[in-house]
Amino acid sequence: MEVDSVFYTDRSGRVSSNPLLDQLPSYQSLLYRRKSSTAGTKRRSSSRGRIGSSGSGKWGVGTISRREEKQKSQTEDRPIRELPRTMAEKRRDNTQRLEEDRELSSLKQLEHSTRRHLRRLRDDVHQWLGSLKLWRGDIHLIEGMFGTGILSYFSFLRFLVMLNLIIFVLMFSFVMLPIIIAPNVSGNITYKLNLGSECSVYPSSARRGLVIFHEHITDLLSGGGFLEQTYLFYGYYRADKIHFSNSTYNLPLAYLLVTIAYLFFSLIWIVKRSATGFKRNLVQDEDRFQSFCNKIFAGWDFCITNENAVRLKRSSLLYELRTDLEEERIKQKIADRTRKEKCRIYLIRLILNLFVIGVLMGCFYSIYQATIFSQESQRDSKKDNFIVDLIVEYLPSIVITLANFITPLLFSAIINYEDYSPAFEIRFTLMRCVFMRLTSIGVLLFSLWSQITKCENEPCLCGYNHVLYSCWETRVGQEMYKLTIFDFIIIFAVTVFVEFPRKLIVQHCDCGLAKWFGQQEFAIPQNVLEIVYGQTICWIGTFYSPMLPAICTMKYFFIFYIKKVSLINNCRPATRPFRASSSNFFFLVVLLIGLALACLPVSFSVAQINSSQACGPFVNYTTSWEVLPNTVSELPHGIKTLLFALSSEAFAVSFFVVTCLIMFYVIALAGAHKRVINQLREQLVVEGRDKRFLIQKLCQAQRLSAIKSPGSKSQPRSPSYHTSFSNNFNESVFLAHSPPDSSTHV
């Protein structure tokens, strides 16, 4: 039922309009919106007639009472400490609940007590699990000292540590553990290998005789030598089926399914976290003024008693407010640009983007040439110089690392001349660096596969170059291993030999060059790209090196402490702080791009390139993917028919249509929710105007009452002035007819 005005009933039951409340901005806005509607008067008159004919003056009592009962039941189910009330009201509610519990029956009391204890147990478990969260205290310290922006980087790093740990557990449980326990099980490992075939020859790279110490260092850094024939790489898992006492374990099928599982699990977890960050970002970006109010009036935690925690919380709020104010200043500056300034900025951006494209093309060509040169140099068995051999082994990694080190600095310098907002600067710089870093991995893999699939006598006898790459999966795994190790070495070396000396020079040297460099800031884009780049390598390399997730877990674990020490000791707070919510969401989007890039080469190698016939679990299959249809063909007829039906075109088309319908429904539902949210937001704004209007009328009534009361100018206001005022001022200012005590207001 819709009512267009505010009414009350007199003693005769007649409905009368309140002239003052009809002047409210909300009511005036409603009249303005309905001017063009011819049915507005009819609806208003019919609604008044319905209210007047009721005679009871209790319009909408049933609806209001049901709503109040629902709110009351929801309030009773919530703990008192979660209710948005004052301490006095919470104490009163607690006393009231205790009295109500005494009046209940024994069964109801037992039910309420059980529910309360279960809720406390749940809260205690959540609190205990929160206390076990990795690096909880360190992250709170970083948040207080440097704000939520840099906090988002370390939270992102913690997420990758947990993700890699779970991936390693999957690989260890289903791939490594069966190989480890197989020799101790009754039965044996079947491994069908065509010994008469030229493709099955796998020369060992392990060193024989007297081995010099530096050769062990080379093997440790390159993954060759004694490390090649270990659990670290694909070629060691020479098993077709493992026979236990009562069952047979199909290792090739497990290897392929675990690869699909860890990629799919990573996708689900990243999308879930991205959706949470997107919702927070959407809510916070809708109304910036609401963000200011929340931080100023509701941002403080009054449960903090520790002095150090108070200082950290204060500095955290300070950085968040600085971020909001800086973004507002940049937005205002952008809005005030003239047409001439816009043309100048767009021209500068065009020139700089063309320069960036040229730099990227040069980097990709250098990576391609370095990879080809490194692979051709390794064919020569002569090893003359340890340093030269190590540089040749690591030449692709060195070129990629140099490109990844130089281009972010170049992009950060260029972005300052493009005049973007702080949040967009981070995103655009990240996108450029993402394209550089992730595409460099693709160029490396393309260079490797161009050598693996190229033979002197076309076509290749084994489907790949078995002479130079008898176990090409292990060779790809070694390249991913070298990239991972070298990336960690560079991060550690830059921290120790660049960042710490720079801090000492700036702190103790007063020369102009030191002042020009200044104390460094913690560069969020570059640091995020470092770990996204490393994680992409991990996703790609896990198929070729099953222990690589464990190495990446330890790598990120040490990087956390390296970055933390460097941040606290070497870095100063950012001069242009930025928002953590949008950055957090964007970090996950960049990671999602890295995952998509990782899926492409893994899928291509599994489905298109012939698997090695001299090593690994897929020696009996043309490609790694072939194990899946072969396994399905061995299943019972009913299950096989079901799987074929699920993989048919008819099911795919039907599934696509149903998915589209569900998607359209969700989009329509989201649009309806958005419209309701906008209406509620408008209603809140109008209610604020109503309150302002009523306060102005109240002030007018106070001034009028002060003028009419004798001696009001000479007498000072007592502390009980506002209490006694309600009995002195003329109510006719507010109401044309004073309603009786029994009337109902709407």
CORRADA-V305006 format. One record per residue. N is the residue number from 0. RES is the residue in three letters. PSI is psi in whole degrees, -180 to 180 (* if undefined). NEAR is the number of other ideal C-beta (glycine too) atoms within 8 Angstrom. D_CENTER is the distance of its C-alpha to the mean C-alpha in whole Angstrom. Layout:
{{N RES PSI NEAR D_CENTER} {N RES PSI NEAR D_CENTER}}
This chain:
{{0 MET 138 7 44} {1 GLU 131 5 44} {2 VAL 131 10 46} {3 ASP -2 11 46} {4 SER -179 11 47} {5 VAL 124 12 48} {6 PHE 162 12 51} {7 TYR 161 13 53} {8 THR 141 11 56} {9 ASP -170 11 59} {10 ARG -28 4 62} {11 SER -3 4 63} {12 GLY 3 10 60} {13 ARG 139 7 60} {14 VAL 128 11 56} {15 SER 149 10 56} {16 SER 145 8 54} {17 ASN 112 12 53} {18 PRO -32 7 53} {19 LEU -47 10 51} {20 LEU -21 9 48} {21 ASP -15 10 49} {22 GLN 0 8 48} {23 LEU 144 11 44} {24 PRO -33 9 42} {25 SER -42 10 40} {26 TYR -40 13 43} {27 GLN -39 9 44} {28 SER -38 9 41} {29 LEU -43 9 42} {30 LEU -39 9 45} {31 TYR -40 7 44} {32 ARG -24 6 42} {33 ARG 12 9 45} {34 LYS -42 7 47} {35 SER -7 3 47} {36 SER 120 6 47} {37 THR -20 4 51} {38 ALA 0 6 50} {39 GLY -43 10 48} {40 THR -39 7 52} {41 LYS -43 7 53} {42 ARG -40 10 49} {43 ARG -44 10 50} {44 SER -39 8 54} {45 SER -37 8 53} {46 SER -39 12 50} {47 ARG -40 11 53} {48 GLY -38 8 56} {49 ARG -38 10 53} {50 ILE -42 11 53} {51 GLY -36 10 56} {52 SER -15 6 58} {53 SER -36 9 56} {54 GLY -23 6 58} {55 SER -22 5 56} {56 GLY 15 11 54} {57 LYS 64 7 51} {58 TRP 134 11 49} {59 GLY 21 8 45} {60 VAL -39 7 46} {61 GLY -45 6 45} {62 THR -44 8 42} {63 ILE -41 8 41} {64 SER -41 8 42} {65 ARG -40 8 40} {66 ARG -42 8 37} {67 GLU -39 8 38} {68 GLU -40 8 39} {69 LYS -45 8 35} {70 GLN -38 8 34} {71 LYS -42 8 36} {72 SER -39 8 35} {73 GLN -37 8 32} {74 THR -39 8 32} {75 GLU -30 7 35} {76 ASP -22 5 32} {77 ARG 146 8 29} {78 PRO 150 7 30} {79 ILE -35 9 32} {80 ARG -18 5 30} {81 GLU -7 5 27} {82 LEU 139 11 29} {83 PRO 70 2 29} {84 ARG 168 6 33} {85 THR 168 5 35} {86 MET -37 5 36} {87 ALA -43 6 40} {88 GLU -38 9 38} {89 LYS -40 12 36} {90 ARG -41 8 39} {91 ARG -40 8 41} {92 ASP -38 11 39} {93 ASN -44 9 39} {94 THR -41 8 43} {95 GLN -40 8 43} {96 ARG -39 10 41} {97 LEU -41 8 43} {98 GLU -39 8 46} {99 GLU -35 8 45} {100 ASP -35 9 44} {101 ARG -32 6 48} {102 GLU -12 5 49} {103 LEU 164 8 47} {104 SER 169 5 49} {105 SER -38 5 48} {106 LEU -43 6 46} {107 LYS -40 8 44} {108 GLN -42 10 44} {109 LEU -40 8 43} {110 GLU -45 8 40} {111 HIS -40 10 39} {112 SER -42 8 39} {113 THR -43 8 37} {114 ARG -40 8 34} {115 ARG -43 8 34} {116 HIS -37 8 34} {117 LEU -38 8 31} {118 ARG -41 9 29} {119 ARG -41 8 30} {120 LEU -41 8 29} {121 ARG -44 8 26} {122 ASP -40 9 25} {123 ASP -39 8 26} {124 VAL -43 8 25} {125 HIS -41 8 21} {126 GLN -39 8 22} {127 TRP -42 8 24} {128 LEU -36 8 21} {129 GLY -35 8 19} {130 SER -23 7 21} {131 LEU -4 5 21} {132 LYS 138 7 17} {133 LEU 133 6 17} {134 TRP 33 9 18} {135 ARG -49 9 18} {136 GLY -40 6 21} {137 ASP -40 10 20} {138 ILE -37 12 16} {139 HIS -39 10 18} {140 LEU -45 9 21} {141 ILE -39 14 19} {142 GLU -42 12 17} {143 GLY -33 11 21} {144 MET -34 9 22} {145 PHE 3 13 20} {146 GLY 175 16 17} {147 THR -18 11 14} {148 GLY -52 16 13} {149 ILE -30 13 14} {150 LEU -38 13 13} {151 SER -33 13 9} {152 TYR -46 14 11} {153 PHE -33 15 12} {154 SER -39 10 10} {155 PHE -40 13 8} {156 LEU -41 13 11} {157 ARG -39 12 12} {158 PHE -41 9 9} {159 LEU -34 12 11} {160 VAL -47 13 14} {161 MET -38 9 14} {162 LEU -46 11 13} {163 ASN -34 15 16} {164 LEU -42 10 18} {165 ILE -39 9 18} {166 ILE -41 14 19} {167 PHE -39 12 22} {168 VAL -40 8 23} {169 LEU -49 12 23} {170 MET -40 15 25} {171 PHE -42 11 27} {172 SER -39 8 28} {173 PHE -12 11 29} {174 VAL -53 14 30} {175 MET -44 11 31} {176 LEU -44 9 33} {177 PRO -37 13 35} {178 ILE -36 13 36} {179 ILE -44 7 37} {180 ILE -9 8 39} {181 ALA -44 10 41} {182 PRO -21 4 44} {183 ASN 6 4 44} {184 VAL 144 10 44} {185 SER 128 4 48} {186 GLY -170 7 48} {187 ASN 179 4 46} {188 ILE 126 9 44} {189 THR 134 9 45} {190 TYR 98 8 44} {191 LYS 119 7 46} {192 LEU 128 9 46} {193 ASN 94 8 49} {194 LEU -23 5 51} {195 GLY -7 4 53} {196 SER 144 7 51} {197 GLU -27 7 50} {198 CYS -17 10 46} {199 SER 1 12 46} {200 VAL 126 8 47} {201 TYR 90 9 44} {202 PRO 134 5 46} {203 SER 143 6 44} {204 SER 6 7 43} {205 ALA 140 8 44} {206 ARG 142 9 46} {207 ARG 158 3 50} {208 GLY -153 4 52} {209 LEU 120 3 52} {210 VAL 126 7 48} {211 ILE 153 6 48} {212 PHE -42 6 45} {213 HIS -21 7 43} {214 GLU -34 11 43} {215 HIS -38 11 41} {216 ILE -42 8 39} {217 THR -43 14 38} {218 ASP -39 13 38} {219 LEU -36 7 35} {220 LEU -27 11 33} {221 SER -16 13 34} {222 GLY 7 13 33} {223 GLY -167 10 37} {224 GLY -127 12 40} {225 PHE -19 9 40} {226 LEU -19 11 36} {227 GLU -38 14 37} {228 GLN 55 9 38} {229 THR 179 8 36} {230 TYR -9 9 33} {231 LEU -31 12 31} {232 PHE 162 17 31} {233 TYR -41 14 32} {234 GLY -18 15 36} {235 TYR -23 11 36} {236 TYR 69 12 36} {237 ARG 84 10 39} {238 ALA 133 13 39} {239 ASP -56 11 40} {240 LYS 141 10 40} {241 ILE 122 14 41} {242 HIS 119 10 43} {243 PHE -177 10 43} {244 SER -41 6 46} {245 ASN 2 3 45} {246 SER 170 5 42} {247 THR 132 7 41} {248 TYR 122 10 38} {249 ASN 96 9 37} {250 LEU -43 15 35} {251 PRO -42 13 34} {252 LEU -43 10 32} {253 ALA -40 12 30} {254 TYR -45 14 29} {255 LEU -43 13 28} {256 LEU -36 9 26} {257 VAL -37 12 24} {258 THR -46 12 23} {259 ILE -38 8 22} {260 ALA -44 9 21} {261 TYR -32 13 18} {262 LEU -42 13 17} {263 PHE -40 8 17} {264 PHE -42 11 15} {265 SER -41 12 12} {266 LEU -47 10 12} {267 ILE -45 8 12} {268 TRP -42 9 9} {269 ILE -43 12 7} {270 VAL -39 9 8} {271 LYS -46 8 8} {272 ARG -35 10 5} {273 SER -39 12 4} {274 ALA -41 8 7} {275 THR -45 8 7} {276 GLY -35 12 5} {277 PHE -40 9 8} {278 LYS -43 8 11} {279 ARG -42 10 10} {280 ASN -40 11 10} {281 LEU -43 8 13} {282 VAL -42 7 15} {283 GLN -29 9 15} {284 ASP -10 7 16} {285 GLU -44 7 19} {286 ASP 107 6 21} {287 ARG -32 9 21} {288 PHE -36 6 24} {289 GLN -36 8 23} {290 SER -42 10 20} {291 PHE -47 10 23} {292 CYS -43 9 25} {293 ASN -41 9 22} {294 LYS -39 12 22} {295 ILE -45 8 26} {296 PHE -22 6 27} {297 ALA 15 7 25} {298 GLY -17 8 23} {299 TRP 141 6 25} {300 ASP 107 5 25} {301 PHE -2 4 29} {302 CYS -5 4 28} {303 ILE 128 8 28} {304 THR -21 4 31} {305 ASN 136 6 31} {306 GLU -39 5 32} {307 ASN -41 6 29} {308 ALA -36 11 26} {309 VAL -44 9 28} {310 ARG -41 9 28} {311 LEU -42 13 24} {312 LYS -39 12 23} {313 ARG -46 8 25} {314 SER -33 11 24} {315 SER -45 12 20} {316 LEU -37 11 22} {317 LEU -45 8 24} {318 TYR -37 14 21} {319 GLU -42 12 19} {320 LEU -39 11 22} {321 ARG -40 10 23} {322 THR -47 14 20} {323 ASP -45 13 20} {324 LEU -38 8 24} {325 GLU -41 12 23} {326 GLU -39 14 21} {327 GLU -38 9 24} {328 ARG -43 8 27} {329 ILE -41 10 25} {330 LYS -41 9 25} {331 GLN -38 8 29} {332 LYS -41 8 30} {333 ILE -39 8 28} {334 ALA -26 6 30} {335 ASP 7 5 33} {336 ARG 144 8 34} {337 THR 171 5 37} {338 ARG -37 5 38} {339 LYS -42 6 39} {340 GLU -39 8 36} {341 LYS -44 9 34} {342 CYS -42 8 36} {343 ARG -44 8 36} {344 ILE -41 11 32} {345 TYR -37 8 32} {346 LEU -43 8 34} {347 ILE -42 10 33} {348 ARG -39 9 29} {349 LEU -46 8 31} {350 ILE -44 8 33} {351 LEU -36 11 30} {352 ASN -36 8 28} {353 LEU -39 8 31} {354 PHE -40 9 32} {355 VAL -42 11 28} {356 ILE -41 8 29} {357 GLY -41 8 32} {358 VAL -43 10 30} {359 LEU -43 12 28} {360 MET -40 8 31} {361 GLY -40 8 33} {362 CYS -43 12 30} {363 PHE -40 11 29} {364 TYR -38 8 33} {365 SER -40 10 33} {366 ILE -42 16 31} {367 TYR -48 11 33} {368 GLN -38 8 36} {369 ALA -39 12 35} {370 THR -44 14 34} {371 ILE -44 10 37} {372 PHE -41 10 40} {373 SER -43 12 38} {374 GLN -39 12 38} {375 GLU -35 7 42} {376 SER -31 8 43} {377 GLN -15 8 42} {378 ARG -26 7 44} {379 ASP 123 5 47} {380 SER -9 4 48} {381 LYS 127 4 49} {382 LYS 97 5 47} {383 ASP -45 5 49} {384 ASN 130 6 47} {385 PHE -46 8 44} {386 ILE -45 6 42} {387 VAL -43 8 43} {388 ASP -40 11 42} {389 LEU -39 11 38} {390 ILE -40 9 38} {391 VAL -41 11 39} {392 GLU -42 13 36} {393 TYR 11 12 33} {394 LEU -46 12 34} {395 PRO -40 13 31} {396 SER -38 12 29} {397 ILE -45 11 31} {398 VAL -43 11 31} {399 ILE -43 13 27} {400 THR -41 11 26} {401 LEU -43 8 29} {402 ALA -41 13 27} {403 ASN -24 15 23} {404 PHE -38 10 25} {405 ILE -45 8 27} {406 THR -40 14 25} {407 PRO -37 15 22} {408 LEU -40 9 25} {409 LEU -42 9 27} {410 PHE -37 12 24} {411 SER -35 12 23} {412 ALA -37 7 27} {413 ILE -39 11 27} {414 ILE -24 11 24} {415 ASN -26 6 26} {416 TYR -6 7 29} {417 GLU -11 11 27} {418 ASP 60 4 27} {419 TYR 171 8 23} {420 SER 158 9 21} {421 PRO -43 13 19} {422 ALA -42 11 16} {423 PHE -31 8 17} {424 GLU -45 10 19} {425 ILE -45 13 15} {426 ARG -44 9 14} {427 PHE -41 11 17} {428 THR -40 13 18} {429 LEU -41 13 15} {430 MET -41 9 16} {431 ARG -46 11 20} {432 CYS -36 15 19} {433 VAL -48 13 16} {434 PHE -39 9 19} {435 MET -52 14 22} {436 ARG -49 13 20} {437 LEU -36 14 19} {438 THR -29 10 22} {439 SER -36 14 24} {440 ILE -42 15 23} {441 GLY -39 11 24} {442 VAL -40 12 28} {443 LEU -47 14 28} {444 LEU -39 11 28} {445 PHE -41 9 30} {446 SER -41 14 33} {447 LEU -48 13 33} {448 TRP -27 10 33} {449 SER -30 8 36} {450 GLN -35 12 38} {451 ILE -40 12 37} {452 THR 3 10 39} {453 LYS 127 7 41} {454 CYS 156 11 45} {455 GLU -40 2 48} {456 ASN 101 5 50} {457 GLU 141 4 48} {458 PRO 168 4 47} {459 CYS 137 12 45} {460 LEU -40 9 47} {461 CYS 3 9 44} {462 GLY -5 7 42} {463 TYR 172 13 40} {464 ASN 88 12 42} {465 HIS -16 15 43} {466 VAL -48 6 45} {467 LEU -26 8 43} {468 TYR 73 12 40} {469 SER -30 12 41} {470 CYS 82 13 38} {471 TRP -27 12 36} {472 GLU -40 16 32} {473 THR -37 15 33} {474 ARG -42 11 34} {475 VAL -41 13 30} {476 GLY -37 16 29} {477 GLN -38 14 31} {478 GLU -42 12 29} {479 MET -37 15 26} {480 TYR -44 16 27} {481 LYS -39 14 28} {482 LEU -40 14 25} {483 THR -48 16 23} {484 ILE -44 10 26} {485 PHE -35 12 27} {486 ASP -42 15 24} {487 PHE -41 12 24} {488 ILE -42 8 27} {489 ILE -43 10 26} {490 ILE -44 11 24} {491 PHE -43 10 26} {492 ALA -41 9 29} {493 VAL -39 10 27} {494 THR -45 13 26} {495 VAL -42 8 30} {496 PHE -5 7 32} {497 VAL -53 9 31} {498 GLU -45 11 28} {499 PHE -47 12 31} {500 PRO -36 8 34} {501 ARG -42 12 33} {502 LYS -42 12 32} {503 LEU -40 8 36} {504 ILE -45 10 37} {505 VAL -35 12 36} {506 GLN -34 7 37} {507 HIS -3 5 40} {508 CYS 132 7 41} {509 ASP 15 4 42} {510 CYS 163 6 43} {511 GLY -36 5 42} {512 LEU -40 6 39} {513 ALA -41 11 38} {514 LYS -34 9 37} {515 TRP -42 6 36} {516 PHE -50 9 33} {517 GLY 172 7 32} {518 GLN 136 10 30} {519 GLN 156 12 27} {520 GLU 160 9 23} {521 PHE 107 11 20} {522 ALA 106 9 19} {523 ILE -50 13 15} {524 PRO -46 12 15} {525 GLN -42 11 17} {526 ASN -38 11 16} {527 VAL -42 13 12} {528 LEU -31 15 14} {529 GLU -47 11 17} {530 ILE -30 13 14} {531 VAL -41 15 13} {532 TYR -46 14 16} {533 GLY -37 14 17} {534 GLN -36 14 15} {535 THR -42 15 16} {536 ILE -40 13 20} {537 CYS -45 15 19} {538 TRP -43 15 18} {539 ILE -44 14 21} {540 GLY -14 15 23} {541 THR -35 14 23} {542 PHE -36 11 25} {543 TYR -18 12 28} {544 SER 90 15 27} {545 PRO -21 13 26} {546 MET 1 11 26} {547 LEU -36 15 24} {548 PRO -35 14 21} {549 ALA -40 10 23} {550 ILE -42 11 23} {551 CYS -35 14 20} {552 THR -47 12 19} {553 MET -37 8 22} {554 LYS -50 12 21} {555 TYR -30 14 18} {556 PHE -46 9 19} {557 PHE -34 10 22} {558 ILE -36 12 20} {559 PHE -49 14 18} {560 TYR -34 8 22} {561 ILE -47 11 23} {562 LYS -36 13 20} {563 LYS -47 11 21} {564 VAL -43 9 24} {565 SER -40 12 24} {566 LEU -47 12 22} {567 ILE -37 9 25} {568 ASN -29 8 28} {569 ASN -24 11 27} {570 CYS 151 12 25} {571 ARG 161 6 26} {572 PRO 150 10 23} {573 ALA 138 12 22} {574 THR -25 5 25} {575 ARG 82 6 22} {576 PRO 160 12 19} {577 PHE 168 15 16} {578 ARG 138 12 14} {579 ALA -32 11 10} {580 SER -52 10 9} {581 SER -37 11 9} {582 SER -42 14 8} {583 ASN -47 12 5} {584 PHE -42 13 4} {585 PHE -34 11 7} {586 PHE -44 13 6} {587 LEU -34 13 4} {588 VAL -42 9 7} {589 VAL -41 14 10} {590 LEU -36 11 9} {591 LEU -38 12 10} {592 ILE -42 10 13} {593 GLY -38 15 14} {594 LEU -42 14 14} {595 ALA -41 8 16} {596 LEU -36 12 18} {597 ALA -34 12 19} {598 CYS -31 9 20} {599 LEU -55 9 22} {600 PRO -35 10 25} {601 VAL -45 13 24} {602 SER -40 8 25} {603 PHE -45 9 28} {604 SER -33 13 29} {605 VAL -39 12 30} {606 ALA -26 8 31} {607 GLN -40 6 33} {608 ILE 136 12 34} {609 ASN 133 9 37} {610 SER 153 12 36} {611 SER 137 17 38} {612 GLN 6 12 42} {613 ALA -7 13 42} {614 CYS 168 13 39} {615 GLY 172 13 36} {616 PRO -9 10 36} {617 PHE 29 13 37} {618 VAL -24 16 40} {619 ASN 6 6 42} {620 TYR 147 11 39} {621 THR -48 6 39} {622 THR 165 12 36} {623 SER -32 13 33} {624 TRP -22 9 32} {625 GLU -22 10 36} {626 VAL -29 13 35} {627 LEU -54 9 34} {628 PRO -32 8 36} {629 ASN -40 9 39} {630 THR -39 10 38} {631 VAL -37 10 37} {632 SER -21 7 41} {633 GLU -4 5 42} {634 LEU 164 8 41} {635 PRO 158 5 43} {636 HIS -40 5 44} {637 GLY -47 6 42} {638 ILE -39 8 39} {639 LYS -41 11 39} {640 THR -41 8 40} {641 LEU -44 8 37} {642 LEU -39 10 35} {643 PHE -37 9 37} {644 ALA -40 8 37} {645 LEU -27 7 33} {646 SER 6 7 33} {647 SER 165 8 36} {648 GLU -35 5 35} {649 ALA -45 6 36} {650 PHE -38 10 34} {651 ALA -43 9 31} {652 VAL -44 8 32} {653 SER -43 8 33} {654 PHE -39 8 29} {655 PHE -42 8 28} {656 VAL -45 8 30} {657 VAL -41 8 29} {658 THR -40 8 25} {659 CYS -41 8 26} {660 LEU -43 8 28} {661 ILE -40 8 25} {662 MET -43 8 23} {663 PHE -39 8 25} {664 TYR -43 8 26} {665 VAL -39 8 22} {666 ILE -43 8 22} {667 ALA -41 8 25} {668 LEU -40 8 24} {669 ALA -39 8 21} {670 GLY -41 8 24} {671 ALA -42 8 26} {672 HIS -38 8 24} {673 LYS -39 8 23} {674 ARG -41 8 26} {675 VAL -40 8 27} {676 ILE -41 8 24} {677 ASN -39 8 26} {678 GLN -43 8 29} {679 LEU -37 8 28} {680 ARG -42 10 27} {681 GLU -38 8 30} {682 GLN -40 8 32} {683 LEU -40 8 31} {684 VAL -43 8 32} {685 VAL -38 11 35} {686 GLU -36 9 36} {687 GLY -39 8 35} {688 ARG -38 10 38} {689 ASP -43 11 40} {690 LYS -42 8 40} {691 ARG -40 8 40} {692 PHE -44 11 43} {693 LEU -36 9 45} {694 ILE -40 8 44} {695 GLN -42 8 46} {696 LYS -37 11 49} {697 LEU -41 8 49} {698 CYS -39 8 50} {699 GLN -41 9 52} {700 ALA -38 12 54} {701 GLN -44 10 54} {702 ARG -40 8 56} {703 LEU -40 11 58} {704 SER -37 12 59} {705 ALA -34 9 59} {706 ILE -41 7 62} {707 LYS -30 6 64} {708 SER 131 8 64} {709 PRO 139 3 67} {710 GLY 17 6 67} {711 SER -27 8 63} {712 LYS -34 5 63} {713 SER -25 4 65} {714 GLN 131 6 63} {715 PRO 156 3 60} {716 ARG 130 4 57} {717 SER 165 6 57} {718 PRO -24 3 54} {719 SER 22 6 55} {720 TYR -47 8 55} {721 HIS -23 5 52} {722 THR -42 6 53} {723 SER -13 9 56} {724 PHE -33 10 55} {725 SER -20 6 54} {726 ASN -8 4 58} {727 ASN -32 7 60} {728 PHE 157 10 58} {729 ASN 119 8 59} {730 GLU -14 7 57} {731 SER -17 7 58} {732 VAL -34 10 56} {733 PHE -39 7 53} {734 LEU 134 9 55} {735 ALA -37 7 58} {736 HIS 123 6 59} {737 SER 123 6 58} {738 PRO 151 9 57} {739 PRO 169 7 58} {740 ASP -25 3 57} {741 SER 0 3 56} {742 SER 160 10 54} {743 THR 128 8 51} {744 HIS 144 6 49} {745 VAL * 8 46}}
